[in-house]
């Protein structure tokens, strides 16, 4: 099931038609309030989210989704007429998995949707239980525990932690992290990695000290 939150009727109808023709099951919404009501009963496999919306902008909606453990794992592709680097970075920093700038071709959009869904399927197919010190990471359940409590991470924070732990002792450059976690090039949004590392450290508490910054290069888990 794909949710589409887009207030432009023409664009929304065209997206609905294109995705339906590709055998995707969809639900579309013109205003955020209708989206929030539907979300209470159904969790989509992916959300297409416009930035400029009535009632509430897309970035605010994305931040709410990522801060809620029940919805933090929903893949989100931002739809926006804005194509400046600042707007792209803002969306990625807020937790978007990808972005598509308007105007866009429908086949391009379908391709990006399939790519994001494949990345999530690939992640789910390589699950294992990881433990480093007080940290216990269950890829199957997508959970992280310390000795005392469960931590609630966004999808990108979780993926970053898993990648760092699996490559413990090795330096991972920002370019490597961007390409592996976001599947985008470093010339778009290198600071996105730093933002996610900072929030990840905060959520990990003392365990976050194991993420070491290699100045001018990237990060490693020690």
GIQUIDA-V237685 format. One record per backbone hydrogen bond with DSSP energy under -1.0 kcal/mol. CO is the residue of the C=O (numbers start at 1). NH is the residue of the N-H. E is the energy in kcal/mol with one decimal. If there is no record, write none. Layout:
{{CO	NH	E} {CO	NH	E}}
//
This chain:
{{1	45	-3.2} {1	46	-1.1} {2	27	-2.0} {3	48	-2.9} {4	29	-2.9} {5	50	-2.4} {8	12	-2.8} {9	13	-2.6} {10	14	-1.9} {11	15	-2.5} {12	16	-2.6} {13	17	-2.4} {14	18	-2.4} {15	19	-2.7} {16	20	-2.4} {17	21	-2.1} {19	24	-2.6} {20	23	-1.8} {25	2	-2.7} {27	4	-2.3} {29	6	-2.1} {31	35	-1.3} {32	36	-2.7} {33	37	-1.6} {34	38	-2.1} {35	39	-2.2} {38	41	-1.2} {38	42	-1.8} {46	3	-2.3} {47	77	-2.7} {48	5	-2.9} {49	79	-3.0} {51	58	-3.0} {54	56	-2.4} {57	61	-1.8} {58	62	-2.7} {59	63	-2.3} {60	64	-1.8} {61	65	-2.2} {62	66	-2.5} {63	67	-1.5} {68	71	-1.5} {68	72	-1.7} {71	74	-1.7} {72	155	-1.0} {75	47	-2.5} {76	97	-2.7} {76	98	-1.2} {77	49	-2.7} {78	100	-2.7} {79	51	-1.6} {80	102	-2.8} {84	88	-2.0} {85	89	-2.8} {86	90	-2.5} {87	91	-2.0} {88	92	-2.3} {89	93	-3.2} {90	94	-1.5} {91	96	-2.2} {92	95	-1.1} {98	78	-2.4} {100	80	-2.0} {105	109	-2.1} {106	110	-2.6} {107	111	-2.2} {108	112	-2.1} {109	113	-2.4} {110	114	-2.5} {111	115	-2.0} {112	116	-2.2} {113	117	-2.4} {114	118	-2.3} {115	119	-1.9} {116	120	-1.8} {117	121	-2.2} {118	122	-2.7} {119	123	-2.0} {120	124	-2.1} {121	125	-1.1} {123	126	-1.2} {128	139	-2.3} {130	137	-3.6} {132	135	-2.3} {135	132	-1.9} {136	145	-2.6} {137	130	-3.4} {138	142	-1.3} {138	143	-1.8} {143	138	-2.5} {144	151	-3.3} {145	136	-2.7} {149	146	-2.7} {154	158	-2.6} {155	159	-2.7} {156	160	-2.5} {157	161	-2.4} {158	162	-2.6} {159	163	-2.4} {160	164	-2.5} {161	165	-2.7} {162	166	-2.7} {163	167	-1.1} {165	168	-1.6} {167	170	-2.6} {172	219	-2.5} {173	177	-2.2} {174	178	-2.7} {175	179	-2.2} {176	180	-2.3} {177	181	-2.8} {178	182	-1.5} {178	183	-1.1} {178	184	-1.3} {185	188	-1.5} {189	192	-1.2} {191	195	-2.2} {192	196	-2.1} {193	197	-2.6} {194	198	-2.2} {195	199	-2.0} {196	200	-2.3} {197	201	-2.6} {198	202	-1.9} {199	203	-2.0} {200	204	-2.1} {201	205	-1.2} {204	207	-1.4} {205	208	-1.5} {206	209	-1.7} {207	210	-1.6} {208	211	-1.7} {210	222	-2.8} {212	220	-1.9} {214	217	-2.6} {214	218	-1.7} {217	174	-1.7} {218	214	-2.9} {219	172	-3.4} {220	212	-3.2} {221	169	-2.6}}
//
